[in-house]
């Protein structure tokens, strides 16, 4: 399955490229996945729903007629602003400062991670307060300063947040923090539109209505080819579909290519809306997200497994000594099933230097051997689960 998986990886991350929800690339990826499912003889459902589409046409930041590198934050409205630099380091400072008509430069603890969207159900109270204050303070615009050197990662990504904003590197941020009170000029040109996106679901009937779900999200952040996050997971899922469709299956298999894992509205919510009454038919879920990386081993985490199933999974994993067990994590599509009590296995990779969400997340980040390992392991786990189903109670 190695060549098959890599063919899918290349098609998604090289030939199609960036796949944010509602974009041309997103729709091309959905069509590609559907074509693979249909070639496998799967019954296909396209779970289409409305979503915003956004495009950055350009962003410019000028200090004393010198241009500085900047990237518009995802879904930022357009603006043309000249305003004084006003740094904000902590939430306490944000509570106190008058930001009206100023260029708020957020750094430090306020932007230790991207600010979560207002509609994101897992955001904590502190993050929600920061977003509410930023809207209430009416700055002319916001600049978020990323903490590390390197590529710019957009730090606000909420289509419901209407304050113009952009991100600058740590180096540019340090320069601005030495120019407190000085005017800078920020121009952001963007295009907003309404579009659609879709989960693509392929179903292979088995000898029972009970199901095993194999899933991966195919969308990306705005400007990344998303080879690891998550063309790699989709490639594994599609290779497994091609492998498993050739054999009679005791379980019914459902392959889900989720959309909008990166931005809202979420593809998971649309999936739940359509099948919430039948979650009890799902006996196991395998989710692949950012697997097969050159820099570090594949990992597995388990959710809601019975002791006997845990033991059998461990026996299967023992044949793959490079795969590591890790603590449960909830930042991907398996969360939708784990929160509803379904047994889940989540696969990702452990790496020191992450390229997720960056332009550098290219096919060169992927190991063919480790991608093939995931396909083989997924097939062995399906076989193990099928043997359990065949054994009389």
FENRA-V98062 format. One record per helix or strand. SS is the DSSP state (alpha for helix, beta for strand). FROM is the first residue (numbers start at 1). TO is the last residue. Records with the same first field share a line. If there is no record, write none. Layout:
SS: FROM-TO  FROM-TO
//
This chain:
alpha: 2-16  24-39  91-96  108-111  125-136  170-177  227-244  267-281  307-317  334-338  363-365  368-390
beta: 43-63  66-68  71-72  74-74  79-88  103-106  115-115  141-145  156-157  165-168  183-204  211-217  252-258  282-288  293-293  298-303  324-325  344-349  366-366
//
